[in-house]
Amino acid sequence: MSNDPTVKYEPADPDGLVVAALTGELDIDRADEVRDDLAAASAAPGCRFLRIDVSRLDFIDSYGLGALVSARNSAAAHGVTMTLAEPSPPVRKAIAVTGLGDVFGL
């Protein structure tokens, strides 16, 4: 399905930064899968910072936001700082409405 969010990773750099990019739609159908995938990435050896590029995310609902919050909490439990980068207009709007900007480093 073309609207499924895909998570693509760049390997950790020497400082422990891992960059993940989400594309497509992050909604109830994929929220759990994305949450678990991001949580696993933050638990990987060498990961100290996890930056999620959401510039190509076309849609996000409350389940998608919840998945990102949960992934952020899992990352924090592993001592990893997770931030969102370059939010697309739909993501920026959802974050503004919910007041989650500070949670995601925006």
NUGU-54842 format. One record per atom (N, C-alpha, C, CB): residue number from 1; x, y, z. Coordinates in pm, 1 decimal, m for minus. Glycine has a CB too. Layout:
N
NUM	X	Y	Z
...
***
This chain:
106
1	85.1	m117.3	0.0
1	0.0	0.0	0.0
1	89.5	123.5	0.0
1	m96.8	m0.1	122.4
2	64.2	215.9	m87.7
2	154.0	329.7	m105.2
2	150.4	429.7	9.8
2	120.6	400.1	m232.0
3	47.0	430.4	90.4
3	38.4	526.3	200.2
3	91.4	471.5	332.2
3	m103.8	569.9	218.1
4	142.8	349.4	331.8
4	200.6	294.4	454.2
4	326.8	372.2	488.7
4	231.8	142.8	438.4
5	341.4	408.1	616.7
5	464.7	477.1	652.2
5	581.7	380.3	645.6
5	454.1	539.7	792.6
6	685.4	425.6	587.3
6	806.9	347.7	578.5
6	910.7	414.6	665.7
6	856.0	334.4	431.9
7	983.1	336.1	741.6
7	1090.3	389.5	824.2
7	1221.5	348.3	760.0
7	1080.3	338.8	972.5
8	1300.8	447.8	723.1
8	1432.8	422.2	667.3
8	1534.9	484.7	759.9
8	1446.1	478.4	522.2
9	1642.5	412.6	784.4
9	1744.5	456.9	878.5
9	1877.0	483.8	809.7
9	1763.3	354.0	987.3
10	1947.9	582.2	863.9
10	2088.8	601.4	831.5
10	2165.6	542.3	948.6
10	2125.3	754.9	806.8
11	2277.3	478.7	923.8
11	2354.1	420.0	1034.4
11	2399.3	527.2	1134.0
11	2476.5	344.2	979.9
12	2424.1	484.8	1254.6
12	2469.9	577.4	1358.2
12	2602.2	640.4	1316.4
12	2485.0	505.0	1494.2
13	2612.6	770.8	1340.0
13	2738.9	837.6	1313.4
13	2829.2	821.9	1436.2
13	2716.5	988.3	1278.7
14	2951.4	872.5	1431.8
14	3042.8	852.9	1545.7
14	2991.1	910.4	1678.2
14	3176.1	915.5	1514.1
15	2900.3	1007.9	1671.2
15	2843.9	1066.2	1793.0
15	2721.3	991.2	1843.3
15	2807.8	1210.4	1768.7
16	2681.2	885.2	1773.9
16	2565.5	807.5	1815.7
16	2433.5	858.6	1761.9
16	2559.2	804.1	1962.7
17	2438.5	945.1	1660.3
17	2315.5	996.9	1599.9
17	2264.1	899.3	1495.4
17	2339.3	1135.8	1536.5
18	2139.1	857.4	1512.3
18	2070.2	775.8	1413.4
18	1958.0	861.6	1357.5
18	2015.6	640.9	1475.3
19	1949.0	867.8	1224.8
19	1842.5	943.6	1159.9
19	1746.4	844.3	1095.9
19	1899.8	1043.8	1053.6
20	1619.0	860.7	1128.8
20	1513.5	778.8	1069.7
20	1421.4	871.4	992.3
20	1434.6	698.0	1178.8
21	1371.3	826.5	880.2
21	1278.9	905.3	799.7
21	1148.0	829.9	785.2
21	1339.3	937.2	660.9
22	1039.2	899.2	815.0
22	905.2	842.3	798.0
22	841.6	902.6	673.3
22	816.3	868.5	923.9
23	776.2	819.5	595.5
23	703.5	867.7	478.2
23	565.4	805.2	477.8
23	779.7	834.7	346.5
24	473.2	868.9	408.9
24	338.1	815.7	394.6
24	244.8	865.9	502.0
24	341.0	666.1	396.8
25	162.8	776.6	553.4
25	62.6	810.4	654.3
25	90.0	731.7	781.9
25	m80.6	781.3	602.0
26	84.0	801.6	893.1
26	101.7	737.1	1023.2
26	m31.0	746.6	1096.4
26	218.1	803.4	1106.4
27	m105.6	636.4	1091.9
27	m238.6	633.8	1151.9
27	m257.5	503.6	1229.1
27	m348.3	649.5	1043.5
28	m379.3	478.1	1267.0
28	m411.0	362.9	1351.0
28	m361.9	231.1	1291.0
28	m560.5	355.8	1373.9
29	m360.1	222.2	1158.3
29	m319.4	97.9	1093.2
29	m170.4	67.0	1107.2
29	m355.0	103.8	948.1
30	m87.3	168.9	1127.0
30	57.7	148.8	1130.3
30	124.2	201.3	1256.9
30	120.0	214.7	1011.6
31	48.3	262.5	1344.8
31	107.2	326.7	1462.1
31	186.8	228.6	1548.1
31	m1.7	391.4	1545.8
32	131.2	113.0	1577.0
32	200.6	17.0	1663.7
32	330.4	m31.7	1601.1
32	110.2	m102.1	1693.9
33	326.9	m59.8	1473.5
33	445.2	m108.5	1402.2
33	556.9	m3.0	1403.9
33	408.7	m145.6	1256.3
34	520.6	121.6	1376.3
34	620.2	229.3	1375.8
34	673.8	252.0	1516.9
34	559.1	360.1	1319.8
35	585.9	252.7	1616.4
35	628.5	269.0	1756.6
35	731.9	164.2	1793.3
35	507.7	259.7	1852.2
36	701.4	38.2	1763.7
36	791.4	m70.8	1799.2
36	924.0	m62.0	1723.8
36	724.7	m204.5	1771.2
37	917.2	m23.1	1597.2
37	1037.2	m11.2	1515.7
37	1128.8	98.7	1569.2
37	999.9	17.0	1370.1
38	1071.3	214.1	1602.8
38	1150.8	324.5	1656.3
38	1206.6	290.6	1795.0
38	1065.9	452.4	1663.2
39	1127.4	221.8	1875.9
39	1174.7	181.2	2008.5
39	1292.9	85.3	1996.0
39	1060.5	115.3	2089.2
40	1285.3	m6.2	1901.7
40	1395.9	m100.2	1880.1
40	1520.5	m26.1	1831.5
40	1355.4	m209.4	1778.1
41	1502.3	73.5	1746.9
41	1617.1	150.4	1697.4
41	1686.0	223.4	1811.3
41	1573.0	250.7	1589.8
42	1607.7	276.5	1904.1
42	1667.4	349.9	2016.1
42	1739.9	256.6	2113.0
42	1559.7	428.5	2090.7
43	1705.0	130.0	2112.1
43	1770.1	32.4	2200.2
43	1894.4	m29.2	2137.1
43	1672.3	m77.5	2237.1
44	1918.0	1.4	2009.3
44	2032.0	m57.8	1938.5
44	2164.0	m2.8	1993.3
44	2021.5	m30.3	1786.7
45	2265.9	m87.8	1996.3
45	2397.2	m41.7	2043.1
45	2446.3	77.3	1959.3
45	2500.2	m157.2	2037.0
46	2503.1	174.5	2026.1
46	2559.5	289.8	1956.5
46	2464.9	405.3	1937.0
46	2608.9	248.1	1826.0
47	2335.9	385.0	1960.0
47	2238.2	492.9	1941.8
47	2231.9	577.4	2068.5
47	2097.5	435.7	1907.2
48	2263.2	706.1	2054.1
48	2252.3	800.1	2165.6
48	2149.6	908.4	2137.0
48	2387.6	863.4	2195.0
49	2130.3	936.6	2008.0
49	2034.6	1036.8	1963.5
49	1957.7	978.8	1846.7
49	2105.1	1170.4	1924.1
50	1826.3	993.6	1848.8
50	1741.5	943.4	1741.0
50	1662.6	1061.3	1685.6
50	1645.7	829.1	1791.1
51	1693.7	1099.4	1563.9
51	1624.0	1209.8	1498.6
51	1530.1	1152.0	1393.7
51	1724.7	1310.6	1434.2
52	1402.8	1186.0	1405.5
52	1301.7	1134.8	1314.1
52	1266.4	1244.7	1215.4
52	1175.4	1085.7	1390.9
53	1299.3	1224.6	1089.2
53	1263.6	1318.6	982.7
53	1119.4	1289.1	942.6
53	1361.7	1306.9	858.8
54	1030.8	1384.0	968.8
54	888.6	1366.7	936.4
54	844.8	1462.1	825.5
54	802.1	1388.8	1061.4
55	941.1	1507.1	744.9
55	910.3	1602.3	637.4
55	826.9	1540.5	526.5
55	1038.1	1657.5	579.0
56	830.7	1408.3	513.6
56	756.1	1341.7	406.3
56	638.0	1260.3	460.0
56	849.3	1250.7	326.9
57	597.2	1292.9	581.1
57	479.5	1228.4	639.4
57	357.6	1309.2	596.0
57	489.6	1219.3	797.1
58	270.2	1246.3	518.8
58	155.0	1315.2	459.1
58	36.8	1329.4	553.2
58	110.8	1242.5	336.2
59	29.6	1241.9	652.4
59	m86.0	1240.9	741.9
59	m43.8	1178.4	873.5
59	m206.2	1163.4	679.1
60	m99.0	1231.4	982.1
60	m78.5	1170.8	1113.5
60	m205.5	1190.4	1194.3
60	45.4	1232.7	1187.0
61	m249.7	1086.5	1262.7
61	m367.5	1098.5	1349.0
61	m323.7	1084.9	1494.5
61	m475.1	990.7	1313.0
62	m420.5	1080.9	1583.8
62	m387.1	1075.3	1726.3
62	m313.3	946.2	1762.2
62	m514.0	1087.6	1810.6
63	m342.6	837.5	1693.2
63	m271.5	712.1	1718.9
63	m125.2	725.2	1676.4
63	m339.2	594.3	1644.1
64	m102.2	792.5	1563.8
64	34.3	815.9	1517.9
64	111.8	902.7	1615.3
64	33.5	880.5	1380.7
65	47.1	1008.0	1664.6
65	112.4	1092.8	1764.7
65	142.0	1013.2	1891.0
65	24.5	1214.8	1798.1
66	47.4	930.7	1932.0
66	67.9	847.2	2049.7
66	184.7	751.8	2030.4
66	m58.5	768.8	2081.6
67	199.3	698.7	1909.1
67	310.7	608.6	1878.9
67	443.4	682.0	1891.6
67	296.0	549.2	1737.6
68	446.7	806.4	1843.6
68	570.3	884.1	1853.6
68	602.8	919.1	1998.5
68	559.5	1011.8	1770.4
69	501.6	952.1	2076.7
69	524.2	980.3	2219.1
69	575.3	855.2	2289.4
69	394.2	1030.7	2286.9
70	514.9	741.8	2260.9
70	558.0	616.6	2322.4
70	700.5	581.0	2281.3
70	462.8	503.2	2284.6
71	733.8	599.9	2153.6
71	869.6	573.1	2106.2
71	968.7	666.5	2174.5
71	878.0	588.7	1953.0
72	928.9	790.8	2194.8
72	1013.8	888.0	2264.1
72	1037.5	843.9	2407.8
72	950.1	1028.5	2261.0
73	933.1	795.1	2474.5
73	947.2	747.5	2612.0
73	1037.2	624.2	2619.5
73	809.8	715.5	2671.3
74	1024.3	534.9	2523.8
74	1112.2	416.7	2519.1
74	1256.6	459.5	2497.2
74	1067.8	319.2	2406.8
75	1276.7	555.2	2408.6
75	1411.8	605.4	2383.3
75	1470.5	664.8	2511.2
75	1410.6	711.1	2270.2
76	1391.6	745.8	2579.8
76	1438.6	808.9	2703.8
76	1476.1	703.6	2807.4
76	1330.7	903.0	2760.9
77	1400.8	595.3	2812.5
77	1431.2	488.3	2907.0
77	1565.9	422.9	2876.6
77	1320.6	383.4	2904.8
78	1610.2	430.8	2750.8
78	1740.7	377.2	2711.1
78	1848.9	484.7	2712.8
78	1732.0	315.0	2572.0
79	1815.1	603.4	2761.7
79	1912.0	711.9	2765.8
79	1933.4	779.3	2631.5
79	2042.0	660.8	2816.2
80	1839.1	761.7	2540.3
80	1848.6	816.7	2404.8
80	1755.0	936.9	2393.2
80	1813.5	708.4	2297.5
81	1805.5	1043.1	2333.0
81	1724.4	1161.3	2307.8
81	1661.3	1148.4	2169.5
81	1809.6	1291.4	2318.6
82	1528.5	1151.9	2163.0
82	1457.0	1143.0	2035.8
82	1393.4	1277.2	2004.8
82	1349.6	1031.2	2039.4
83	1416.1	1325.4	1883.5
83	1355.7	1450.1	1838.5
83	1293.5	1429.7	1701.0
83	1460.3	1564.0	1834.9
84	1199.9	1517.3	1668.3
84	1142.9	1520.4	1534.0
84	1209.9	1633.1	1457.2
84	987.5	1539.1	1537.8
85	1228.1	1612.5	1327.6
85	1292.2	1713.5	1244.2
85	1207.3	1740.7	1120.9
85	1433.9	1668.9	1203.2
86	1207.7	1865.6	1081.0
86	1143.0	1908.0	956.4
86	998.3	1859.8	943.7
86	1222.7	1857.9	838.5
87	912.4	1889.6	1040.6
87	774.9	1840.0	1032.0
87	700.4	1896.2	911.6
87	699.6	1874.1	1158.7
88	631.5	1807.2	843.3
88	546.8	1848.2	730.8
88	429.5	1929.9	786.5
88	495.3	1722.9	649.1
89	358.1	2003.1	701.7
89	244.3	2082.2	752.2
89	142.7	2001.2	833.6
89	173.1	2146.8	636.3
90	103.4	1880.2	791.4
90	7.7	1805.4	874.4
90	65.0	1767.8	1011.6
90	m36.1	1679.1	801.4
91	193.1	1734.0	1015.2
91	256.0	1697.8	1141.9
91	269.4	1821.1	1230.6
91	394.2	1633.2	1117.8
92	311.8	1931.3	1171.3
92	326.5	2055.1	1248.3
92	192.2	2097.0	1308.8
92	382.7	2168.3	1158.9
93	85.5	2085.2	1231.4
93	m47.1	2122.2	1280.9
93	m88.8	2031.8	1396.8
93	m151.0	2114.5	1167.7
94	m70.9	1901.8	1381.3
94	m109.3	1806.6	1487.0
94	m30.9	1832.9	1614.3
94	m86.5	1661.5	1440.5
95	96.5	1863.6	1600.9
95	179.5	1890.6	1718.2
95	137.7	2021.1	1784.1
95	328.1	1895.7	1679.5
96	106.1	2122.0	1702.9
96	63.3	2250.7	1758.1
96	m68.9	2236.8	1833.1
96	49.7	2355.1	1646.5
97	m162.6	2162.2	1776.3
97	m294.4	2143.6	1838.8
97	m282.5	2070.6	1971.8
97	m387.8	2066.1	1745.1
98	m191.4	1975.5	1979.5
98	m177.2	1895.0	2100.8
98	m77.5	1952.1	2200.5
98	m135.9	1756.3	2064.4
99	m0.1	2051.8	2159.4
99	97.0	2110.8	2249.4
99	217.7	2023.0	2276.2
99	31.8	2143.6	2377.1
100	252.3	1936.2	2182.6
100	363.2	1842.3	2201.7
100	496.7	1891.7	2147.0
100	329.4	1712.0	2137.0
101	504.7	2016.6	2109.0
101	628.1	2068.2	2049.7
101	749.3	2050.2	2138.3
101	612.3	2212.9	2017.5
102	736.4	2081.8	2266.1
102	849.3	2068.3	2358.6
102	890.3	1922.1	2377.6
102	814.0	2130.0	2493.9
103	794.0	1832.9	2375.0
103	822.5	1689.7	2392.7
103	914.3	1639.0	2280.3
103	690.0	1607.7	2395.4
104	893.4	1693.4	2160.3
104	967.4	1646.5	2044.2
104	1082.5	1736.9	2003.1
104	874.9	1630.9	1930.0
105	1115.8	1833.9	2086.4
105	1228.6	1919.4	2055.6
105	1202.2	2019.5	1945.3
105	1343.9	1836.7	2018.7
106	1076.8	2060.2	1929.8
106	1042.3	2159.5	1826.0
106	1011.1	2293.1	1888.5
106	922.7	2112.1	1742.1
***
